[in-house]
Amino acid sequence: MQESPGLDDTLQLREQLAQAWRAVLDAAVERGTPPQAVVETMASVAHERFAALFGPSAAASYLQLLAEQLRDVDHEAAAVLVRGDEEPAAPAEVEVDDQALDPAWIDARTLL
């Protein structure tokens, strides 16, 4: 993957990017776009770009790994029910600090 000059791939960068994606999703939903359509479109665009950057085979493998992770979560939830254990707490909602995400941040970069 080719990085922009001076732009390190760090946890902080990944957190900023995740906030930016959430902000775009939230803004589209607030304007009345169905959430399913927004998420499906974002996933399709991301997948197309991933394939263009890393190749179709890598993109397919990445999707397979994501699917396996989701399947593992489902299997664990079923195992909890079979064992009769208490269900684990639902994951906490991710709070997005809208003030921390400067809209100019994403506009100032050339996105791939």
Biopython code that builds the backbone (N, CA, C, O; Angstrom):
import numpy as np
from Bio.PDB.StructureBuilder import StructureBuilder

atoms = [
    (1, "MET", "N", (0.849, -1.177, 0.000)),
    (1, "MET", "CA", (0.000, 0.000, 0.000)),
    (1, "MET", "C", (0.891, 1.236, 0.000)),
    (1, "MET", "O", (1.865, 1.301, 0.751)),
    (2, "GLN", "N", (0.572, 2.187, -0.814)),
    (2, "GLN", "CA", (1.349, 3.401, -0.915)),
    (2, "GLN", "C", (0.790, 4.430, 0.056)),
    (2, "GLN", "O", (-0.402, 4.740, 0.035)),
    (3, "GLU", "N", (1.670, 4.958, 0.910)),
    (3, "GLU", "CA", (1.231, 5.933, 1.897)),
    (3, "GLU", "C", (1.525, 7.341, 1.402)),
    (3, "GLU", "O", (2.452, 7.563, 0.623)),
    (4, "SER", "N", (0.724, 8.279, 1.866)),
    (4, "SER", "CA", (0.992, 9.677, 1.561)),
    (4, "SER", "C", (2.250, 10.098, 2.308)),
    (4, "SER", "O", (2.525, 9.574, 3.388)),
    (5, "PRO", "N", (3.015, 11.027, 1.762)),
    (5, "PRO", "CA", (4.226, 11.478, 2.447)),
    (5, "PRO", "C", (3.889, 12.022, 3.833)),
    (5, "PRO", "O", (2.966, 12.819, 3.996)),
    (6, "GLY", "N", (4.657, 11.574, 4.830)),
    (6, "GLY", "CA", (4.480, 12.078, 6.184)),
    (6, "GLY", "C", (3.261, 11.514, 6.895)),
    (6, "GLY", "O", (2.925, 11.981, 7.983)),
    (7, "LEU", "N", (2.593, 10.535, 6.321)),
    (7, "LEU", "CA", (1.390, 9.985, 6.930)),
    (7, "LEU", "C", (1.685, 8.560, 7.373)),
    (7, "LEU", "O", (1.700, 7.639, 6.556)),
    (8, "ASP", "N", (1.921, 8.382, 8.670)),
    (8, "ASP", "CA", (2.229, 7.064, 9.199)),
    (8, "ASP", "C", (0.957, 6.285, 9.458)),
    (8, "ASP", "O", (-0.068, 6.855, 9.832)),
    (9, "ASP", "N", (1.029, 4.976, 9.257)),
    (9, "ASP", "CA", (-0.099, 4.098, 9.534)),
    (9, "ASP", "C", (-0.006, 3.696, 11.005)),
    (9, "ASP", "O", (0.657, 2.722, 11.361)),
    (10, "THR", "N", (-0.674, 4.457, 11.832)),
    (10, "THR", "CA", (-0.622, 4.244, 13.270)),
    (10, "THR", "C", (-2.016, 3.961, 13.806)),
    (10, "THR", "O", (-3.019, 4.134, 13.114)),
    (11, "LEU", "N", (-2.049, 3.524, 15.054)),
    (11, "LEU", "CA", (-3.330, 3.308, 15.711)),
    (11, "LEU", "C", (-4.127, 4.610, 15.752)),
    (11, "LEU", "O", (-5.341, 4.599, 15.553)),
    (12, "GLN", "N", (-3.455, 5.720, 16.007)),
    (12, "GLN", "CA", (-4.136, 7.016, 16.039)),
    (12, "GLN", "C", (-4.762, 7.337, 14.687)),
    (12, "GLN", "O", (-5.897, 7.810, 14.627)),
    (13, "LEU", "N", (-4.036, 7.084, 13.605)),
    (13, "LEU", "CA", (-4.566, 7.315, 12.268)),
    (13, "LEU", "C", (-5.777, 6.422, 12.027)),
    (13, "LEU", "O", (-6.794, 6.882, 11.506)),
    (14, "ARG", "N", (-5.677, 5.162, 12.398)),
    (14, "ARG", "CA", (-6.797, 4.231, 12.207)),
    (14, "ARG", "C", (-8.025, 4.690, 12.995)),
    (14, "ARG", "O", (-9.152, 4.568, 12.513)),
    (15, "GLU", "N", (-7.814, 5.212, 14.192)),
    (15, "GLU", "CA", (-8.938, 5.718, 14.988)),
    (15, "GLU", "C", (-9.563, 6.942, 14.323)),
    (15, "GLU", "O", (-10.786, 7.079, 14.310)),
    (16, "GLN", "N", (-8.743, 7.827, 13.775)),
    (16, "GLN", "CA", (-9.261, 9.002, 13.065)),
    (16, "GLN", "C", (-10.067, 8.581, 11.845)),
    (16, "GLN", "O", (-11.137, 9.127, 11.577)),
    (17, "LEU", "N", (-9.549, 7.612, 11.114)),
    (17, "LEU", "CA", (-10.255, 7.138, 9.932)),
    (17, "LEU", "C", (-11.582, 6.469, 10.300)),
    (17, "LEU", "O", (-12.589, 6.668, 9.622)),
    (18, "ALA", "N", (-11.578, 5.687, 11.362)),
    (18, "ALA", "CA", (-12.821, 5.046, 11.815)),
    (18, "ALA", "C", (-13.843, 6.110, 12.206)),
    (18, "ALA", "O", (-15.024, 5.978, 11.887)),
    (19, "GLN", "N", (-13.404, 7.154, 12.888)),
    (19, "GLN", "CA", (-14.316, 8.249, 13.251)),
    (19, "GLN", "C", (-14.844, 8.941, 12.002)),
    (19, "GLN", "O", (-16.020, 9.302, 11.939)),
    (20, "ALA", "N", (-13.986, 9.125, 11.015)),
    (20, "ALA", "CA", (-14.415, 9.787, 9.780)),
    (20, "ALA", "C", (-15.474, 8.941, 9.065)),
    (20, "ALA", "O", (-16.477, 9.481, 8.601)),
    (21, "TRP", "N", (-15.266, 7.631, 8.972)),
    (21, "TRP", "CA", (-16.257, 6.744, 8.350)),
    (21, "TRP", "C", (-17.579, 6.798, 9.115)),
    (21, "TRP", "O", (-18.650, 6.863, 8.512)),
    (22, "ARG", "N", (-17.497, 6.771, 10.450)),
    (22, "ARG", "CA", (-18.731, 6.837, 11.252)),
    (22, "ARG", "C", (-19.448, 8.165, 11.048)),
    (22, "ARG", "O", (-20.676, 8.209, 10.980)),
    (23, "ALA", "N", (-18.683, 9.243, 10.952)),
    (23, "ALA", "CA", (-19.288, 10.565, 10.752)),
    (23, "ALA", "C", (-20.002, 10.631, 9.407)),
    (23, "ALA", "O", (-21.095, 11.190, 9.314)),
    (24, "VAL", "N", (-19.398, 10.065, 8.366)),
    (24, "VAL", "CA", (-20.031, 10.040, 7.047)),
    (24, "VAL", "C", (-21.311, 9.219, 7.108)),
    (24, "VAL", "O", (-22.349, 9.640, 6.598)),
    (25, "LEU", "N", (-21.238, 8.049, 7.729)),
    (25, "LEU", "CA", (-22.412, 7.190, 7.854)),
    (25, "LEU", "C", (-23.522, 7.906, 8.613)),
    (25, "LEU", "O", (-24.669, 7.933, 8.165)),
    (26, "ASP", "N", (-23.180, 8.491, 9.769)),
    (26, "ASP", "CA", (-24.183, 9.194, 10.580)),
    (26, "ASP", "C", (-24.805, 10.359, 9.820)),
    (26, "ASP", "O", (-26.016, 10.568, 9.890)),
    (27, "ALA", "N", (-23.984, 11.120, 9.092)),
    (27, "ALA", "CA", (-24.503, 12.264, 8.342)),
    (27, "ALA", "C", (-25.470, 11.810, 7.255)),
    (27, "ALA", "O", (-26.510, 12.436, 7.051)),
    (28, "ALA", "N", (-25.135, 10.729, 6.559)),
    (28, "ALA", "CA", (-26.031, 10.233, 5.506)),
    (28, "ALA", "C", (-27.346, 9.744, 6.099)),
    (28, "ALA", "O", (-28.410, 9.992, 5.531)),
    (29, "VAL", "N", (-27.286, 9.057, 7.226)),
    (29, "VAL", "CA", (-28.499, 8.553, 7.875)),
    (29, "VAL", "C", (-29.341, 9.715, 8.386)),
    (29, "VAL", "O", (-30.567, 9.693, 8.275)),
    (30, "GLU", "N", (-28.686, 10.732, 8.945)),
    (30, "GLU", "CA", (-29.413, 11.913, 9.438)),
    (30, "GLU", "C", (-30.139, 12.629, 8.305)),
    (30, "GLU", "O", (-31.166, 13.268, 8.535)),
    (31, "ARG", "N", (-29.615, 12.529, 7.080)),
    (31, "ARG", "CA", (-30.270, 13.145, 5.913)),
    (31, "ARG", "C", (-31.365, 12.252, 5.341)),
    (31, "ARG", "O", (-31.970, 12.590, 4.323)),
    (32, "GLY", "N", (-31.626, 11.115, 5.985)),
    (32, "GLY", "CA", (-32.726, 10.263, 5.576)),
    (32, "GLY", "C", (-32.361, 9.055, 4.733)),
    (32, "GLY", "O", (-33.251, 8.325, 4.295)),
    (33, "THR", "N", (-31.085, 8.825, 4.496)),
    (33, "THR", "CA", (-30.677, 7.657, 3.739)),
    (33, "THR", "C", (-30.805, 6.422, 4.626)),
    (33, "THR", "O", (-30.377, 6.449, 5.780)),
    (34, "PRO", "N", (-31.385, 5.346, 4.110)),
    (34, "PRO", "CA", (-31.499, 4.134, 4.931)),
    (34, "PRO", "C", (-30.119, 3.623, 5.364)),
    (34, "PRO", "O", (-29.219, 3.520, 4.531)),
    (35, "PRO", "N", (-29.940, 3.304, 6.643)),
    (35, "PRO", "CA", (-28.628, 2.853, 7.138)),
    (35, "PRO", "C", (-28.079, 1.652, 6.358)),
    (35, "PRO", "O", (-26.877, 1.573, 6.102)),
    (36, "GLN", "N", (-28.965, 0.715, 5.982)),
    (36, "GLN", "CA", (-28.507, -0.458, 5.251)),
    (36, "GLN", "C", (-27.885, -0.061, 3.913)),
    (36, "GLN", "O", (-26.863, -0.614, 3.509)),
    (37, "ALA", "N", (-28.502, 0.892, 3.236)),
    (37, "ALA", "CA", (-27.974, 1.339, 1.942)),
    (37, "ALA", "C", (-26.620, 2.018, 2.119)),
    (37, "ALA", "O", (-25.720, 1.833, 1.300)),
    (38, "VAL", "N", (-26.474, 2.794, 3.175)),
    (38, "VAL", "CA", (-25.204, 3.490, 3.423)),
    (38, "VAL", "C", (-24.100, 2.470, 3.692)),
    (38, "VAL", "O", (-23.026, 2.539, 3.095)),
    (39, "VAL", "N", (-24.365, 1.526, 4.591)),
    (39, "VAL", "CA", (-23.351, 0.544, 4.965)),
    (39, "VAL", "C", (-22.984, -0.344, 3.778)),
    (39, "VAL", "O", (-21.805, -0.601, 3.533)),
    (40, "GLU", "N", (-23.988, -0.811, 3.046)),
    (40, "GLU", "CA", (-23.697, -1.661, 1.886)),
    (40, "GLU", "C", (-22.875, -0.913, 0.840)),
    (40, "GLU", "O", (-21.951, -1.478, 0.255)),
    (41, "THR", "N", (-23.205, 0.342, 0.607)),
    (41, "THR", "CA", (-22.467, 1.131, -0.378)),
    (41, "THR", "C", (-21.042, 1.390, 0.097)),
    (41, "THR", "O", (-20.097, 1.265, -0.682)),
    (42, "MET", "N", (-20.882, 1.748, 1.364)),
    (42, "MET", "CA", (-19.539, 1.988, 1.904)),
    (42, "MET", "C", (-18.693, 0.716, 1.796)),
    (42, "MET", "O", (-17.522, 0.773, 1.422)),
    (43, "ALA", "N", (-19.294, -0.427, 2.125)),
    (43, "ALA", "CA", (-18.564, -1.693, 2.050)),
    (43, "ALA", "C", (-18.177, -2.015, 0.608)),
    (43, "ALA", "O", (-17.065, -2.478, 0.354)),
    (44, "SER", "N", (-19.087, -1.774, -0.336)),
    (44, "SER", "CA", (-18.799, -2.049, -1.745)),
    (44, "SER", "C", (-17.677, -1.164, -2.268)),
    (44, "SER", "O", (-16.771, -1.640, -2.952)),
    (45, "VAL", "N", (-17.736, 0.103, -1.950)),
    (45, "VAL", "CA", (-16.701, 1.032, -2.407)),
    (45, "VAL", "C", (-15.352, 0.666, -1.780)),
    (45, "VAL", "O", (-14.324, 0.661, -2.457)),
    (46, "ALA", "N", (-15.370, 0.361, -0.480)),
    (46, "ALA", "CA", (-14.126, -0.021, 0.202)),
    (46, "ALA", "C", (-13.556, -1.306, -0.404)),
    (46, "ALA", "O", (-12.347, -1.417, -0.609)),
    (47, "HIS", "N", (-14.425, -2.266, -0.686)),
    (47, "HIS", "CA", (-13.964, -3.525, -1.261)),
    (47, "HIS", "C", (-13.368, -3.317, -2.649)),
    (47, "HIS", "O", (-12.329, -3.892, -2.974)),
    (48, "GLU", "N", (-14.022, -2.498, -3.466)),
    (48, "GLU", "CA", (-13.495, -2.208, -4.803)),
    (48, "GLU", "C", (-12.115, -1.560, -4.711)),
    (48, "GLU", "O", (-11.200, -1.913, -5.455)),
    (49, "ARG", "N", (-11.979, -0.617, -3.796)),
    (49, "ARG", "CA", (-10.697, 0.082, -3.654)),
    (49, "ARG", "C", (-9.633, -0.851, -3.111)),
    (49, "ARG", "O", (-8.482, -0.804, -3.545)),
    (50, "PHE", "N", (-10.016, -1.712, -2.150)),
    (50, "PHE", "CA", (-9.097, -2.696, -1.586)),
    (50, "PHE", "C", (-8.570, -3.595, -2.705)),
    (50, "PHE", "O", (-7.368, -3.844, -2.790)),
    (51, "ALA", "N", (-9.473, -4.081, -3.566)),
    (51, "ALA", "CA", (-9.075, -4.951, -4.672)),
    (51, "ALA", "C", (-8.147, -4.218, -5.640)),
    (51, "ALA", "O", (-7.201, -4.805, -6.166)),
    (52, "ALA", "N", (-8.421, -2.939, -5.870)),
    (52, "ALA", "CA", (-7.565, -2.166, -6.771)),
    (52, "ALA", "C", (-6.163, -1.973, -6.174)),
    (52, "ALA", "O", (-5.173, -1.977, -6.905)),
    (53, "LEU", "N", (-6.082, -1.808, -4.866)),
    (53, "LEU", "CA", (-4.787, -1.579, -4.223)),
    (53, "LEU", "C", (-3.992, -2.857, -3.998)),
    (53, "LEU", "O", (-2.777, -2.879, -4.197)),
    (54, "PHE", "N", (-4.675, -3.925, -3.581)),
    (54, "PHE", "CA", (-3.977, -5.142, -3.161)),
    (54, "PHE", "C", (-4.221, -6.340, -4.070)),
    (54, "PHE", "O", (-3.559, -7.368, -3.932)),
    (55, "GLY", "N", (-5.166, -6.214, -4.996)),
    (55, "GLY", "CA", (-5.493, -7.312, -5.896)),
    (55, "GLY", "C", (-6.764, -8.029, -5.458)),
    (55, "GLY", "O", (-7.086, -8.071, -4.271)),
    (56, "PRO", "N", (-7.480, -8.590, -6.426)),
    (56, "PRO", "CA", (-8.748, -9.256, -6.132)),
    (56, "PRO", "C", (-8.615, -10.431, -5.170)),
    (56, "PRO", "O", (-9.485, -10.642, -4.325)),
    (57, "SER", "N", (-7.537, -11.194, -5.293)),
    (57, "SER", "CA", (-7.347, -12.352, -4.420)),
    (57, "SER", "C", (-7.180, -11.921, -2.961)),
    (57, "SER", "O", (-7.761, -12.526, -2.060)),
    (58, "ALA", "N", (-6.392, -10.882, -2.734)),
    (58, "ALA", "CA", (-6.203, -10.376, -1.373)),
    (58, "ALA", "C", (-7.512, -9.820, -0.820)),
    (58, "ALA", "O", (-7.821, -9.995, 0.359)),
    (59, "ALA", "N", (-8.274, -9.152, -1.675)),
    (59, "ALA", "CA", (-9.570, -8.606, -1.234)),
    (59, "ALA", "C", (-10.520, -9.731, -0.839)),
    (59, "ALA", "O", (-11.227, -9.630, 0.164)),
    (60, "ALA", "N", (-10.535, -10.797, -1.624)),
    (60, "ALA", "CA", (-11.391, -11.941, -1.310)),
    (60, "ALA", "C", (-10.944, -12.607, -0.008)),
    (60, "ALA", "O", (-11.776, -12.981, 0.818)),
    (61, "SER", "N", (-9.650, -12.751, 0.170)),
    (61, "SER", "CA", (-9.126, -13.362, 1.405)),
    (61, "SER", "C", (-9.469, -12.508, 2.616)),
    (61, "SER", "O", (-9.814, -13.035, 3.674)),
    (62, "TYR", "N", (-9.377, -11.209, 2.468)),
    (62, "TYR", "CA", (-9.697, -10.297, 3.570)),
    (62, "TYR", "C", (-11.167, -10.439, 3.968)),
    (62, "TYR", "O", (-11.491, -10.512, 5.153)),
    (63, "LEU", "N", (-12.047, -10.476, 2.973)),
    (63, "LEU", "CA", (-13.474, -10.658, 3.267)),
    (63, "LEU", "C", (-13.728, -11.998, 3.933)),
    (63, "LEU", "O", (-14.566, -12.102, 4.829)),
    (64, "GLN", "N", (-13.010, -13.020, 3.501)),
    (64, "GLN", "CA", (-13.173, -14.340, 4.116)),
    (64, "GLN", "C", (-12.750, -14.298, 5.582)),
    (64, "GLN", "O", (-13.428, -14.870, 6.436)),
    (65, "LEU", "N", (-11.649, -13.633, 5.880)),
    (65, "LEU", "CA", (-11.200, -13.513, 7.270)),
    (65, "LEU", "C", (-12.219, -12.760, 8.114)),
    (65, "LEU", "O", (-12.483, -13.135, 9.256)),
    (66, "LEU", "N", (-12.790, -11.697, 7.554)),
    (66, "LEU", "CA", (-13.824, -10.954, 8.284)),
    (66, "LEU", "C", (-15.037, -11.837, 8.556)),
    (66, "LEU", "O", (-15.598, -11.812, 9.652)),
    (67, "ALA", "N", (-15.437, -12.615, 7.559)),
    (67, "ALA", "CA", (-16.585, -13.510, 7.722)),
    (67, "ALA", "C", (-16.304, -14.553, 8.795)),
    (67, "ALA", "O", (-17.182, -14.867, 9.598)),
    (68, "GLU", "N", (-15.096, -15.087, 8.815)),
    (68, "GLU", "CA", (-14.734, -16.080, 9.828)),
    (68, "GLU", "C", (-14.777, -15.483, 11.229)),
    (68, "GLU", "O", (-15.196, -16.150, 12.175)),
    (69, "GLN", "N", (-14.349, -14.238, 11.368)),
    (69, "GLN", "CA", (-14.408, -13.582, 12.674)),
    (69, "GLN", "C", (-15.852, -13.460, 13.141)),
    (69, "GLN", "O", (-16.150, -13.712, 14.308)),
    (70, "LEU", "N", (-16.747, -13.076, 12.239)),
    (70, "LEU", "CA", (-18.162, -12.962, 12.602)),
    (70, "LEU", "C", (-18.750, -14.325, 12.945)),
    (70, "LEU", "O", (-19.545, -14.450, 13.877)),
    (71, "ARG", "N", (-18.358, -15.337, 12.195)),
    (71, "ARG", "CA", (-18.833, -16.693, 12.453)),
    (71, "ARG", "C", (-18.367, -17.154, 13.835)),
    (71, "ARG", "O", (-19.124, -17.795, 14.564)),
    (72, "ASP", "N", (-17.113, -16.828, 14.201)),
    (72, "ASP", "CA", (-16.588, -17.186, 15.519)),
    (72, "ASP", "C", (-17.407, -16.546, 16.625)),
    (72, "ASP", "O", (-17.663, -17.177, 17.651)),
    (73, "VAL", "N", (-17.822, -15.301, 16.428)),
    (73, "VAL", "CA", (-18.656, -14.615, 17.421)),
    (73, "VAL", "C", (-19.983, -15.337, 17.562)),
    (73, "VAL", "O", (-20.453, -15.562, 18.677)),
    (74, "ASP", "N", (-20.597, -15.705, 16.427)),
    (74, "ASP", "CA", (-21.860, -16.441, 16.462)),
    (74, "ASP", "C", (-21.695, -17.787, 17.163)),
    (74, "ASP", "O", (-22.552, -18.178, 17.955)),
    (75, "HIS", "N", (-20.608, -18.496, 16.880)),
    (75, "HIS", "CA", (-20.368, -19.794, 17.520)),
    (75, "HIS", "C", (-20.201, -19.632, 19.021)),
    (75, "HIS", "O", (-20.717, -20.442, 19.790)),
    (76, "GLU", "N", (-19.495, -18.610, 19.444)),
    (76, "GLU", "CA", (-19.299, -18.383, 20.872)),
    (76, "GLU", "C", (-20.625, -18.068, 21.546)),
    (76, "GLU", "O", (-20.891, -18.552, 22.646)),
    (77, "ALA", "N", (-21.458, -17.262, 20.899)),
    (77, "ALA", "CA", (-22.772, -16.939, 21.476)),
    (77, "ALA", "C", (-23.617, -18.198, 21.610)),
    (77, "ALA", "O", (-24.305, -18.373, 22.616)),
    (78, "ALA", "N", (-23.575, -19.076, 20.613)),
    (78, "ALA", "CA", (-24.326, -20.335, 20.679)),
    (78, "ALA", "C", (-23.767, -21.233, 21.783)),
    (78, "ALA", "O", (-24.532, -21.875, 22.502)),
    (79, "ALA", "N", (-22.461, -21.282, 21.921)),
    (79, "ALA", "CA", (-21.840, -22.108, 22.964)),
    (79, "ALA", "C", (-22.251, -21.638, 24.350)),
    (79, "ALA", "O", (-22.481, -22.453, 25.243)),
    (80, "VAL", "N", (-22.344, -20.338, 24.529)),
    (80, "VAL", "CA", (-22.785, -19.782, 25.811)),
    (80, "VAL", "C", (-24.201, -20.265, 26.117)),
    (80, "VAL", "O", (-24.495, -20.645, 27.251)),
    (81, "LEU", "N", (-25.075, -20.252, 25.115)),
    (81, "LEU", "CA", (-26.452, -20.708, 25.310)),
    (81, "LEU", "C", (-26.495, -22.203, 25.638)),
    (81, "LEU", "O", (-27.248, -22.630, 26.513)),
    (82, "VAL", "N", (-25.682, -22.993, 24.929)),
    (82, "VAL", "CA", (-25.656, -24.442, 25.155)),
    (82, "VAL", "C", (-25.157, -24.752, 26.564)),
    (82, "VAL", "O", (-25.708, -25.624, 27.237)),
    (83, "ARG", "N", (-24.128, -24.054, 27.014)),
    (83, "ARG", "CA", (-23.582, -24.280, 28.355)),
    (83, "ARG", "C", (-24.502, -23.752, 29.440)),
    (83, "ARG", "O", (-24.399, -24.159, 30.598)),
    (84, "GLY", "N", (-25.403, -22.848, 29.074)),
    (84, "GLY", "CA", (-26.291, -22.255, 30.067)),
    (84, "GLY", "C", (-25.636, -21.133, 30.846)),
    (84, "GLY", "O", (-26.132, -20.722, 31.895)),
    (85, "ASP", "N", (-24.530, -20.642, 30.336)),
    (85, "ASP", "CA", (-23.848, -19.520, 30.984)),
    (85, "ASP", "C", (-24.677, -18.260, 30.825)),
    (85, "ASP", "O", (-25.584, -18.182, 29.996)),
    (86, "GLU", "N", (-24.340, -17.280, 31.642)),
    (86, "GLU", "CA", (-24.967, -15.976, 31.447)),
    (86, "GLU", "C", (-24.471, -15.406, 30.138)),
    (86, "GLU", "O", (-23.306, -15.559, 29.770)),
    (87, "GLU", "N", (-25.382, -14.742, 29.441)),
    (87, "GLU", "CA", (-24.980, -14.129, 28.183)),
    (87, "GLU", "C", (-24.019, -12.989, 28.461)),
    (87, "GLU", "O", (-24.218, -12.223, 29.405)),
    (88, "PRO", "N", (-22.979, -12.870, 27.647)),
    (88, "PRO", "CA", (-22.061, -11.743, 27.825)),
    (88, "PRO", "C", (-22.781, -10.428, 27.554)),
    (88, "PRO", "O", (-23.741, -10.369, 26.786)),
    (89, "ALA", "N", (-22.302, -9.399, 28.191)),
    (89, "ALA", "CA", (-22.898, -8.070, 27.999)),
    (89, "ALA", "C", (-22.744, -7.651, 26.544)),
    (89, "ALA", "O", (-21.759, -7.981, 25.884)),
    (90, "ALA", "N", (-23.727, -6.927, 26.067)),
    (90, "ALA", "CA", (-23.668, -6.411, 24.701)),
    (90, "ALA", "C", (-22.504, -5.437, 24.582)),
    (90, "ALA", "O", (-22.191, -4.718, 25.531)),
    (91, "PRO", "N", (-21.869, -5.414, 23.427)),
    (91, "PRO", "CA", (-20.761, -4.468, 23.257)),
    (91, "PRO", "C", (-21.244, -3.038, 23.437)),
    (91, "PRO", "O", (-22.354, -2.680, 23.041)),
    (92, "ALA", "N", (-20.395, -2.244, 24.035)),
    (92, "ALA", "CA", (-20.741, -0.846, 24.288)),
    (92, "ALA", "C", (-20.810, -0.082, 22.974)),
    (92, "ALA", "O", (-20.063, -0.360, 22.036)),
    (93, "GLU", "N", (-21.705, 0.869, 22.926)),
    (93, "GLU", "CA", (-21.788, 1.750, 21.758)),
    (93, "GLU", "C", (-20.494, 2.539, 21.664)),
    (93, "GLU", "O", (-19.949, 2.985, 22.673)),
    (94, "VAL", "N", (-20.023, 2.702, 20.476)),
    (94, "VAL", "CA", (-18.825, 3.503, 20.257)),
    (94, "VAL", "C", (-19.238, 4.958, 20.239)),
    (94, "VAL", "O", (-20.077, 5.373, 19.441)),
    (95, "GLU", "N", (-18.637, 5.724, 21.130)),
    (95, "GLU", "CA", (-18.951, 7.147, 21.171)),
    (95, "GLU", "C", (-18.029, 7.877, 20.213)),
    (95, "GLU", "O", (-16.814, 7.680, 20.224)),
    (96, "VAL", "N", (-18.612, 8.710, 19.398)),
    (96, "VAL", "CA", (-17.837, 9.492, 18.447)),
    (96, "VAL", "C", (-17.863, 10.934, 18.911)),
    (96, "VAL", "O", (-18.923, 11.544, 19.052)),
    (97, "ASP", "N", (-16.675, 11.465, 19.145)),
    (97, "ASP", "CA", (-16.556, 12.845, 19.562)),
    (97, "ASP", "C", (-16.561, 13.708, 18.305)),
    (97, "ASP", "O", (-15.527, 13.886, 17.661)),
    (98, "ASP", "N", (-17.738, 14.243, 17.958)),
    (98, "ASP", "CA", (-17.854, 15.043, 16.748)),
    (98, "ASP", "C", (-16.959, 16.269, 16.777)),
    (98, "ASP", "O", (-16.524, 16.742, 15.727)),
    (99, "GLN", "N", (-16.678, 16.788, 17.961)),
    (99, "GLN", "CA", (-15.818, 17.954, 18.066)),
    (99, "GLN", "C", (-14.363, 17.601, 17.764)),
    (99, "GLN", "O", (-13.592, 18.446, 17.311)),
    (100, "ALA", "N", (-13.989, 16.324, 18.025)),
    (100, "ALA", "CA", (-12.603, 15.908, 17.796)),
    (100, "ALA", "C", (-12.333, 15.662, 16.317)),
    (100, "ALA", "O", (-11.178, 15.645, 15.893)),
    (101, "LEU", "N", (-13.371, 15.474, 15.542)),
    (101, "LEU", "CA", (-13.192, 15.203, 14.120)),
    (101, "LEU", "C", (-13.419, 16.483, 13.334)),
    (101, "LEU", "O", (-14.554, 16.900, 13.104)),
    (102, "ASP", "N", (-12.351, 17.078, 12.939)),
    (102, "ASP", "CA", (-12.411, 18.295, 12.157)),
    (102, "ASP", "C", (-12.727, 17.913, 10.717)),
    (102, "ASP", "O", (-11.928, 17.224, 10.083)),
    (103, "PRO", "N", (-13.882, 18.345, 10.176)),
    (103, "PRO", "CA", (-14.228, 17.964, 8.800)),
    (103, "PRO", "C", (-13.154, 18.343, 7.791)),
    (103, "PRO", "O", (-13.026, 17.689, 6.756)),
    (104, "ALA", "N", (-12.397, 19.366, 8.067)),
    (104, "ALA", "CA", (-11.336, 19.779, 7.145)),
    (104, "ALA", "C", (-10.220, 18.742, 7.100)),
    (104, "ALA", "O", (-9.458, 18.693, 6.135)),
    (105, "TRP", "N", (-10.120, 17.916, 8.133)),
    (105, "TRP", "CA", (-9.063, 16.905, 8.179)),
    (105, "TRP", "C", (-9.175, 15.970, 6.980)),
    (105, "TRP", "O", (-8.181, 15.678, 6.315)),
    (106, "ILE", "N", (-10.378, 15.509, 6.712)),
    (106, "ILE", "CA", (-10.552, 14.563, 5.612)),
    (106, "ILE", "C", (-10.508, 15.272, 4.259)),
    (106, "ILE", "O", (-10.050, 14.697, 3.271)),
    (107, "ASP", "N", (-10.982, 16.514, 4.210)),
    (107, "ASP", "CA", (-10.956, 17.267, 2.962)),
    (107, "ASP", "C", (-9.533, 17.664, 2.579)),
    (107, "ASP", "O", (-9.238, 17.849, 1.398)),
    (108, "ALA", "N", (-8.659, 17.796, 3.558)),
    (108, "ALA", "CA", (-7.310, 18.271, 3.308)),
    (108, "ALA", "C", (-6.405, 17.191, 2.710)),
    (108, "ALA", "O", (-5.297, 17.490, 2.263)),
    (109, "ARG", "N", (-6.866, 15.952, 2.702)),
    (109, "ARG", "CA", (-6.054, 14.858, 2.192)),
    (109, "ARG", "C", (-6.657, 14.344, 0.883)),
    (109, "ARG", "O", (-7.866, 14.414, 0.662)),
    (110, "THR", "N", (-5.809, 13.845, 0.056)),
    (110, "THR", "CA", (-6.276, 13.195, -1.157)),
    (110, "THR", "C", (-6.485, 11.743, -0.798)),
    (110, "THR", "O", (-5.529, 11.012, -0.540)),
    (111, "LEU", "N", (-7.744, 11.325, -0.782)),
    (111, "LEU", "CA", (-8.041, 9.956, -0.425)),
    (111, "LEU", "C", (-7.888, 9.068, -1.642)),
    (111, "LEU", "O", (-8.197, 9.463, -2.766)),
    (112, "LEU", "N", (-7.410, 7.875, -1.399)),
    (112, "LEU", "CA", (-7.194, 6.922, -2.500)),
    (112, "LEU", "C", (-8.497, 6.319, -2.931)),
    (112, "LEU", "O", (-8.523, 5.494, -3.844)),
]
sb = StructureBuilder()
sb.init_structure("model")
sb.init_model(0)
sb.init_chain("A")
sb.init_seg("    ")
for serial, (resi, resn, name, xyz) in enumerate(atoms, 1):
    if name == "N":
        sb.init_residue(resn, " ", resi, " ")
    sb.init_atom(name, np.array(xyz, "f"), 0.0, 1.0, " ", f" {name:<3s}", serial, name[0])
structure = sb.get_structure()
